[in-house]
Amino acid sequence: MSQILRLDPRDHVVVARRALPAGERLDGEGVTALEEVPAGHKLATRAVAVGEVVLRGGLPIGTASGPIAAGQRLRASDLSPAGVPPSGLFPRRGAGPLEPAGPATFRGFVREDGRVGTRNIIGVFVVGNCGATAARQAADWFDEERLADFPNVDGVVPYIHEIGCGMEMTGEPMDLLRRTLSGFIRNPNTAGAVVVALGCERNNLKVFLEQEKLAVGERLHTVVLQEVGGVKKAVEAAKGMVQSMLPAADAARRQEVPASHLVLGLQCGAPDGFTGLSANPALGVAVDLLIRAGGTAILSETPEVLMMEEAFLARAETPALAEALRARLDWWREYNRGKDTQLNGVLDRGHAAAGLASVLEKSMDGALKAGTAPISGVFRYGERVTGPGLVFMDTPDYDPVSVTGQIAGGATLIAMTTGRGTPFGSLPAPTLKIASNSETFARMPDDIDLDCGPVLDGTVGMEEMGRRIFKALLRHASGEKTKGEIEGAGESEFVPWPIGVFA
């Protein structure tokens, strides 16, 4: 097996499969490494002039900001996003349309509104942080032993956040928080909910319920600390409310349903130089299979999209959707003006150390996880998505905030690729994590679910790996626990986007 990966004959660079010492001759390239090159990093196979567009995988990843010698390791300082042509940034597979191998189904919880959950969880929520202690104590009381008589209930989870008070009382910041909370309550993975309030929050409990059209009843209860007499009494009240919902929640049974009922959130956490060569395109194959089965996939992380704006807008199914996307990109451009973020061409040190050479390369690699379908819907953060197909939700690039928005929008399962590894987890929609390389998978076996390293080794083709991911998605949608669930991750990753002014 060659020590390098050449992705396209036109490329100016190759990718090191393993660490290359200085002086090593590259197989089939007629070039010697001028310096040590870590695994996953790139090195030039011919001289590149200043201003010349550098190709990787037949696609531009930047223009040379200085002369690059043959055999030189490519660093973030060697490339600039300026001067890169805006079109042609989305590769397409040459083969015909992928079709699922046989009927695609999973076993889920069919709810009254026809949506289908992959988990059956009771949530304890807070409208503001002042209710956090009571909510956590009430939820934590329902441990494995106390839930033993309710085997069809996957858990009682506290959803704690740091906002809800000291913020603007009206406008988008408060609206965003409220639709995030109501989205989690309405998510088909939620069997019932208790909402805890102090009583004087700016996110007023009564106004929240009215604005979000939530009705207190058998599956939704509320408790106010200032009315019941403090934390201890609120905890006891909330515990009683959860206890009253457990029999009905436990009566739910999984049923076999078409994969068209699956709503999948797409994420990439801690990418490396291999992620865009294995895990992301393999997940893209799985997404294409899901969409052809009638399912829905949610692409997010708007800052990445902005780096390849025109190519991304061209992927919108209609001009109206393209304009909706453009409006969100314009908002982000202004929001980041003058800041040292990736929107202004700044690649952070962690990504550079992992083998990525430019923000454009990171953005292009991230887009591959969405497959090849057109964008058929554009949604605000936490807004309920409607499918089927590939839709876009406006979120930050920060994983906990982005995933929280997707779950609020109705995602029932999350797929996250990773290069360097991440312990991330989420609830009530669990996260399936997919490693780009076998070294990371072997180093974090308790955290990562799938290994795409065989794609890099050439022992498994991209389409086959995508089919494996698709099958894994259906297994986990049917109740098989993810590594994150086994390790207890997810409670602390509920992070609504705090965009407002605090005072």
C-alpha positions as CSV (number, residue, x, y, z in Angstrom):
1,M,0.0,0.0,0.0
2,S,1.3,3.4,-1.0
3,Q,2.3,5.8,1.8
4,I,0.3,8.6,0.1
5,L,-3.1,9.2,-1.3
6,R,-3.4,10.9,-4.7
7,L,-7.1,11.9,-5.2
8,D,-7.0,13.3,-8.7
9,P,-4.4,13.4,-11.5
10,R,-4.7,17.2,-11.6
11,D,-3.9,17.7,-8.0
12,H,-0.9,19.8,-6.8
13,V,-0.8,17.8,-3.5
14,V,-1.0,14.3,-2.1
15,V,-2.1,13.3,1.4
16,A,0.2,11.3,3.7
17,R,-1.5,8.0,4.8
18,R,1.1,7.8,7.5
19,A,3.8,10.0,9.0
20,L,6.5,10.7,6.4
21,P,10.1,11.4,7.6
22,A,12.1,14.1,5.7
23,G,13.9,12.5,2.8
24,E,11.4,9.8,2.0
25,R,10.7,9.2,-1.7
26,L,7.0,9.3,-2.6
27,D,5.7,6.3,-4.4
28,G,5.0,7.0,-8.0
29,E,5.5,10.8,-7.7
30,G,9.2,11.3,-8.3
31,V,9.3,13.7,-5.4
32,T,11.1,13.5,-2.0
33,A,9.6,14.9,1.2
34,L,11.6,18.0,2.2
35,E,10.5,17.8,5.8
36,E,8.5,15.6,8.2
37,V,4.9,15.3,7.2
38,P,2.3,14.0,9.8
39,A,-0.4,11.6,8.8
40,G,-3.3,13.3,7.2
41,H,-1.3,16.3,6.1
42,K,-0.6,17.3,2.5
43,L,2.6,17.9,0.6
44,A,3.1,19.4,-2.8
45,T,4.2,17.1,-5.6
46,R,5.3,20.0,-7.9
47,A,6.2,23.6,-7.5
48,V,3.4,26.1,-7.1
49,A,3.7,29.8,-8.0
50,V,2.3,32.7,-5.9
51,G,-1.4,33.2,-6.7
52,E,-1.8,29.8,-8.4
53,V,-5.0,27.9,-7.4
54,V,-4.1,24.7,-5.5
55,L,-6.2,21.6,-6.2
56,R,-6.9,18.7,-3.9
57,G,-9.4,16.0,-5.2
58,G,-9.7,18.1,-8.4
59,L,-11.2,21.0,-6.4
60,P,-9.6,24.3,-5.3
61,I,-8.6,24.6,-1.6
62,G,-7.0,28.0,-1.9
63,T,-4.5,30.1,-3.8
64,A,-0.8,30.0,-3.0
65,S,0.1,33.0,-0.8
66,G,3.8,32.3,-1.4
67,P,5.9,30.0,-3.6
68,I,5.5,26.3,-2.6
69,A,8.3,23.9,-3.5
70,A,7.8,20.3,-4.6
71,G,8.1,18.1,-1.5
72,Q,7.1,20.9,0.8
73,R,4.5,20.2,3.5
74,L,1.4,22.4,3.0
75,R,0.4,24.6,5.9
76,A,-2.5,27.0,6.5
77,S,-0.1,29.9,6.1
78,D,0.6,28.8,2.5
79,L,-2.9,29.3,1.3
80,S,-5.4,32.1,0.9
81,P,-9.2,31.8,0.0
82,A,-8.9,34.8,-2.3
83,G,-9.0,34.2,-6.0
84,V,-10.7,30.8,-5.8
85,P,-13.4,30.3,-8.5
86,P,-16.8,30.1,-6.8
87,S,-18.2,27.3,-8.9
88,G,-17.5,23.6,-9.0
89,L,-16.9,23.1,-5.3
90,F,-19.3,20.2,-5.0
91,P,-18.1,16.9,-6.5
92,R,-20.6,14.5,-7.9
93,R,-20.3,10.7,-8.1
94,G,-20.2,9.4,-11.6
95,A,-22.2,6.3,-11.0
96,G,-26.0,6.1,-11.3
97,P,-28.4,6.8,-8.5
98,L,-27.9,4.8,-5.3
99,E,-30.8,2.7,-4.2
100,P,-31.3,1.1,-0.8
101,A,-30.6,-2.7,-0.9
102,G,-34.2,-3.8,-0.2
103,P,-36.9,-2.1,1.9
104,A,-35.4,0.3,4.4
105,T,-37.1,0.2,7.8
106,F,-36.5,0.8,11.5
107,R,-38.4,0.1,14.7
108,G,-39.6,3.3,16.2
109,F,-42.3,4.9,18.5
110,V,-45.2,6.1,16.4
111,R,-46.7,9.3,18.0
112,E,-50.2,10.7,17.8
113,D,-49.2,13.2,15.1
114,G,-47.7,10.5,12.9
115,R,-44.1,11.3,13.6
116,V,-41.9,8.5,14.8
117,G,-39.4,8.6,17.6
118,T,-36.2,6.6,18.0
119,R,-36.2,7.0,21.8
120,N,-38.8,7.2,24.5
121,I,-37.7,9.8,27.1
122,I,-39.3,12.0,29.7
123,G,-37.7,15.4,29.9
124,V,-37.5,17.9,32.8
125,F,-37.0,21.4,31.4
126,V,-36.4,24.9,32.8
127,V,-37.6,28.1,31.3
128,G,-34.6,29.9,33.0
129,N,-31.5,28.8,34.9
130,C,-33.1,29.6,38.3
131,G,-35.0,26.3,38.1
132,A,-31.9,24.2,37.2
133,T,-31.2,22.7,40.6
134,A,-34.7,21.5,41.1
135,A,-35.0,20.1,37.6
136,R,-31.8,18.2,37.8
137,Q,-32.5,16.7,41.2
138,A,-36.0,15.6,40.1
139,A,-34.7,14.0,36.9
140,D,-31.7,12.3,38.6
141,W,-34.0,10.6,41.2
142,F,-35.2,8.3,38.4
143,D,-32.1,6.1,38.2
144,E,-31.9,2.7,36.5
145,E,-33.3,0.9,39.6
146,R,-36.4,3.2,39.8
147,L,-37.1,2.8,36.1
148,A,-36.7,-1.0,36.2
149,D,-40.5,-1.4,36.1
150,F,-40.8,0.7,33.0
151,P,-38.5,-1.0,30.5
152,N,-39.8,0.9,27.5
153,V,-38.8,4.2,28.9
154,D,-35.3,5.2,27.9
155,G,-34.7,7.6,30.7
156,V,-35.7,10.8,32.5
157,V,-33.4,13.6,31.4
158,P,-32.9,17.2,32.8
159,Y,-32.5,19.8,30.1
160,I,-30.6,22.6,31.8
161,H,-29.4,25.9,30.2
162,E,-27.9,29.1,31.4
163,I,-30.3,31.7,29.9
164,G,-34.0,32.7,30.2
165,C,-33.4,35.6,32.5
166,G,-31.3,38.8,32.4
167,M,-32.0,38.9,28.7
168,E,-34.2,40.7,26.2
169,M,-37.9,40.0,26.9
170,T,-39.0,40.2,23.3
171,G,-37.5,39.7,19.9
172,E,-35.5,36.9,18.2
173,P,-33.3,36.0,21.2
174,M,-36.3,35.1,23.4
175,D,-38.2,33.6,20.4
176,L,-35.2,31.4,19.6
177,L,-35.0,30.1,23.2
178,R,-38.8,29.5,23.4
179,R,-38.9,27.6,20.1
180,T,-35.9,25.5,21.1
181,L,-37.6,24.5,24.4
182,S,-40.9,23.8,22.7
183,G,-39.1,21.9,19.9
184,F,-37.6,19.5,22.4
185,I,-40.9,19.1,24.2
186,R,-42.6,18.3,20.9
187,N,-39.7,16.1,19.5
188,P,-41.1,12.6,18.8
189,N,-38.4,11.2,21.1
190,T,-40.0,13.0,24.0
191,A,-42.8,10.9,25.7
192,G,-43.6,13.6,28.3
193,A,-42.3,16.7,29.9
194,V,-42.2,18.7,33.1
195,V,-41.3,22.4,32.9
196,V,-39.8,24.0,36.0
197,A,-39.8,27.8,36.6
198,L,-38.8,30.0,39.4
199,G,-41.7,32.3,38.7
200,C,-40.2,35.7,37.9
201,E,-38.0,34.8,34.9
202,R,-38.0,37.1,31.8
203,N,-38.9,33.9,29.9
204,N,-42.2,33.9,31.8
205,L,-43.7,30.4,32.0
206,K,-47.3,31.4,31.1
207,V,-46.2,33.6,28.1
208,F,-43.9,30.8,27.0
209,L,-46.7,28.2,26.9
210,E,-49.1,30.6,25.2
211,Q,-46.6,31.7,22.6
212,E,-45.6,28.2,21.7
213,K,-49.2,26.9,21.9
214,L,-48.3,24.3,24.5
215,A,-51.2,23.0,26.6
216,V,-50.7,21.5,30.1
217,G,-52.2,18.0,30.2
218,E,-51.3,14.4,30.7
219,R,-48.0,14.7,28.9
220,L,-47.0,18.2,29.9
221,H,-46.8,19.5,33.5
222,T,-45.4,22.6,35.2
223,V,-44.1,23.5,38.6
224,V,-43.2,27.0,39.9
225,L,-40.7,27.2,42.8
226,Q,-42.1,30.5,44.2
227,E,-45.6,29.0,44.3
228,V,-44.9,25.6,45.8
229,G,-42.4,26.8,48.4
230,G,-38.9,26.4,47.2
231,V,-36.5,23.9,45.7
232,K,-37.3,20.9,47.9
233,K,-41.0,21.1,47.4
234,A,-40.6,21.7,43.7
235,V,-38.4,18.6,43.4
236,E,-41.0,16.5,45.1
237,A,-43.8,18.0,42.9
238,A,-41.8,17.4,39.7
239,K,-41.0,13.8,40.8
240,G,-44.7,13.1,41.3
241,M,-45.4,14.5,37.8
242,V,-42.8,12.3,36.2
243,Q,-44.1,9.3,38.1
244,S,-47.6,10.0,36.8
245,M,-46.4,9.9,33.2
246,L,-44.3,6.8,33.4
247,P,-47.1,4.2,32.9
248,A,-48.3,5.9,29.7
249,A,-44.8,6.3,28.4
250,D,-44.0,2.7,29.1
251,A,-47.1,1.6,27.2
252,A,-45.5,2.8,24.0
253,R,-44.1,0.0,21.8
254,R,-41.7,0.1,18.9
255,Q,-43.2,-0.7,15.5
256,E,-41.6,-1.3,12.2
257,V,-41.8,1.8,10.0
258,P,-40.3,2.9,6.7
259,A,-37.0,4.8,6.9
260,S,-38.9,7.8,5.5
261,H,-39.9,8.6,9.1
262,L,-36.2,9.1,10.1
263,V,-35.0,12.7,10.6
264,L,-31.2,12.8,10.7
265,G,-29.1,15.7,11.8
266,L,-25.6,16.0,10.2
267,Q,-22.6,17.1,12.1
268,C,-18.8,17.1,11.9
269,G,-16.8,17.4,15.2
270,A,-13.0,17.7,15.4
271,P,-12.2,17.1,11.7
272,D,-8.8,16.2,10.4
273,G,-7.1,15.9,7.0
274,F,-8.8,12.5,6.4
275,T,-12.4,13.5,7.3
276,G,-13.1,14.8,3.8
277,L,-11.6,11.7,2.2
278,S,-13.4,9.0,4.1
279,A,-16.0,9.7,6.8
280,N,-17.8,12.7,5.3
281,P,-18.2,11.3,1.7
282,A,-19.2,7.9,3.2
283,L,-21.9,9.6,5.4
284,G,-22.9,11.5,2.2
285,V,-23.6,8.1,0.5
286,A,-25.7,7.1,3.6
287,V,-27.6,10.4,3.4
288,D,-28.4,9.8,-0.3
289,L,-29.7,6.4,0.6
290,L,-31.9,7.9,3.3
291,I,-33.3,10.5,1.1
292,R,-34.0,8.0,-1.7
293,A,-35.9,6.0,0.9
294,G,-38.0,9.2,1.6
295,G,-36.2,10.3,4.8
296,T,-35.0,13.8,5.9
297,A,-31.5,15.0,6.6
298,I,-30.6,18.3,8.2
299,L,-27.4,20.1,7.2
300,S,-26.3,23.0,9.4
301,E,-23.2,24.9,10.6
302,T,-23.8,28.1,8.6
303,P,-20.3,29.5,9.0
304,E,-18.9,26.7,6.9
305,V,-21.4,27.3,4.1
306,L,-20.4,31.0,3.8
307,M,-16.9,30.0,2.7
308,M,-18.4,28.5,-0.5
309,E,-21.4,30.7,-0.9
310,E,-22.1,30.7,-4.6
311,A,-21.6,27.0,-5.0
312,F,-23.9,26.3,-2.1
313,L,-26.6,28.7,-3.3
314,A,-26.6,26.9,-6.6
315,R,-27.6,23.7,-4.8
316,A,-30.9,25.3,-3.6
317,E,-33.9,23.6,-5.3
318,T,-35.6,27.0,-6.1
319,P,-34.6,30.6,-6.4
320,A,-36.7,31.4,-3.3
321,L,-34.7,28.9,-1.2
322,A,-31.5,30.4,-2.6
323,E,-32.6,33.8,-1.4
324,A,-33.5,32.5,2.0
325,L,-30.1,31.0,2.3
326,R,-28.4,34.2,1.1
327,A,-30.3,36.2,3.8
328,R,-28.9,33.9,6.5
329,L,-25.4,34.2,5.0
330,D,-25.6,38.0,4.9
331,W,-26.6,38.0,8.6
332,W,-23.6,35.9,9.5
333,R,-21.2,38.0,7.4
334,E,-22.3,41.1,9.4
335,Y,-22.3,39.2,12.7
336,N,-18.6,38.2,12.2
337,R,-17.3,41.4,10.7
338,G,-13.9,42.2,12.1
339,K,-13.7,39.0,14.2
340,D,-11.0,36.4,14.1
341,T,-13.3,33.6,12.9
342,Q,-13.2,31.2,10.0
343,L,-15.7,33.4,8.2
344,N,-12.8,35.9,7.8
345,G,-10.4,33.2,6.5
346,V,-8.9,32.3,9.9
347,L,-8.3,28.5,10.3
348,D,-7.9,27.7,14.0
349,R,-4.8,26.0,15.3
350,G,-6.5,22.7,16.1
351,H,-7.8,22.2,12.5
352,A,-4.4,23.2,11.1
353,A,-2.6,20.8,13.4
354,A,-4.9,18.0,12.2
355,G,-4.0,18.4,8.6
356,L,-6.5,20.9,7.2
357,A,-4.8,23.6,5.1
358,S,-7.5,26.2,4.6
359,V,-11.0,27.2,5.8
360,L,-12.2,26.5,2.2
361,E,-10.9,22.9,2.5
362,K,-12.6,22.5,5.8
363,S,-15.9,23.8,4.3
364,M,-15.7,21.7,1.2
365,D,-15.0,18.6,3.3
366,G,-17.9,19.3,5.6
367,A,-20.3,19.7,2.7
368,L,-19.6,16.2,1.5
369,K,-21.5,14.7,4.5
370,A,-24.7,16.0,2.9
371,G,-24.5,13.8,-0.2
372,T,-25.7,15.0,-3.5
373,A,-29.4,15.9,-3.1
374,P,-30.6,19.5,-3.7
375,I,-31.5,21.7,-0.7
376,S,-35.3,21.5,-0.5
377,G,-35.9,23.6,2.6
378,V,-34.3,26.4,4.7
379,F,-35.2,26.9,8.4
380,R,-34.3,29.2,11.2
381,Y,-32.5,27.8,14.3
382,G,-34.8,25.5,16.2
383,E,-37.6,25.8,13.7
384,R,-39.6,22.6,13.0
385,V,-38.3,21.2,9.8
386,T,-40.5,19.6,7.1
387,G,-39.2,17.0,4.7
388,P,-38.5,14.9,2.9
389,G,-35.1,15.5,1.4
390,L,-32.1,17.5,2.4
391,V,-32.9,20.6,4.3
392,F,-30.7,23.4,5.8
393,M,-31.0,24.8,9.3
394,D,-29.2,28.0,10.3
395,T,-26.9,27.2,13.2
396,P,-23.4,28.1,14.5
397,D,-20.5,25.7,13.9
398,Y,-20.3,24.9,17.6
399,D,-21.4,21.3,18.0
400,P,-23.6,21.5,21.2
401,V,-25.4,24.6,20.0
402,S,-25.9,23.3,16.4
403,V,-27.2,19.8,17.5
404,T,-29.5,21.5,20.0
405,G,-31.1,23.4,17.2
406,Q,-31.4,20.3,15.0
407,I,-33.1,18.3,17.7
408,A,-35.5,21.3,18.4
409,G,-36.3,21.2,14.7
410,G,-37.3,17.5,14.9
411,A,-34.1,15.5,14.4
412,T,-34.5,12.0,16.0
413,L,-30.9,10.9,15.3
414,I,-27.6,12.7,14.8
415,A,-24.7,11.4,12.7
416,M,-21.3,13.1,13.5
417,T,-18.1,12.5,11.7
418,T,-14.8,13.1,13.5
419,G,-11.1,13.0,12.6
420,R,-9.4,13.6,15.9
421,G,-12.1,12.1,18.0
422,T,-14.9,13.5,20.2
423,P,-16.9,12.2,23.2
424,F,-19.9,14.3,22.2
425,G,-23.4,12.9,22.9
426,S,-26.9,14.2,22.7
427,L,-30.4,13.6,24.0
428,P,-33.2,12.8,23.4
429,A,-31.8,12.2,19.9
430,P,-28.6,10.2,20.3
431,T,-25.4,10.8,18.3
432,L,-23.8,8.1,16.1
433,K,-20.1,9.0,15.8
434,I,-18.0,8.0,12.7
435,A,-14.2,8.1,12.7
436,S,-12.3,9.1,9.6
437,N,-9.3,6.9,10.4
438,S,-8.6,3.7,12.2
439,E,-6.0,5.2,14.6
440,T,-8.6,7.5,16.1
441,F,-11.2,4.7,16.3
442,A,-8.7,2.4,18.1
443,R,-7.7,5.2,20.5
444,M,-11.3,6.1,21.5
445,P,-13.1,2.8,21.3
446,D,-15.6,3.7,24.0
447,D,-16.7,6.9,22.3
448,I,-16.8,6.3,18.6
449,D,-19.3,3.9,16.9
450,L,-17.9,3.4,13.3
451,D,-14.5,3.3,11.6
452,C,-14.1,4.6,8.0
453,G,-10.3,3.9,8.1
454,P,-10.8,0.9,5.7
455,V,-11.7,3.5,3.0
456,L,-8.3,5.1,3.3
457,D,-6.7,1.7,3.3
458,G,-8.5,0.8,0.1
459,T,-10.0,-2.4,1.6
460,V,-13.6,-1.0,1.5
461,G,-15.1,1.2,-1.2
462,M,-16.9,4.4,-0.5
463,E,-20.3,3.2,-1.5
464,E,-20.0,0.1,0.6
465,M,-18.9,2.1,3.6
466,G,-21.9,4.4,3.0
467,R,-24.2,1.4,3.0
468,R,-22.7,0.2,6.3
469,I,-23.4,3.6,7.8
470,F,-26.9,3.6,6.6
471,K,-27.5,0.2,8.1
472,A,-26.0,1.4,11.4
473,L,-28.3,4.4,11.4
474,L,-31.3,2.1,11.1
475,R,-30.1,-0.1,13.9
476,H,-29.5,2.7,16.3
477,A,-32.9,4.3,15.3
478,S,-34.4,1.0,16.3
479,G,-33.0,1.2,19.8
480,E,-29.4,-0.1,19.7
481,K,-27.5,2.2,22.1
482,T,-24.7,4.5,20.7
483,K,-21.4,4.6,22.5
484,G,-22.4,8.1,23.8
485,E,-25.5,6.7,25.4
486,I,-23.6,3.8,27.0
487,E,-21.1,6.3,28.4
488,G,-23.9,8.6,29.7
489,A,-23.2,11.6,27.4
490,G,-25.9,14.0,26.3
491,E,-27.4,15.7,29.3
492,S,-24.7,18.5,29.4
493,E,-24.8,19.1,25.6
494,F,-28.2,20.8,25.7
495,V,-27.1,24.3,24.7
496,P,-29.6,26.7,23.2
497,W,-28.0,29.4,21.1
498,P,-27.5,32.6,23.3
499,I,-27.6,35.3,20.7
500,G,-29.2,38.1,22.8
501,V,-28.0,41.0,24.9
502,F,-27.7,40.3,28.7
503,A,-28.0,43.0,31.3
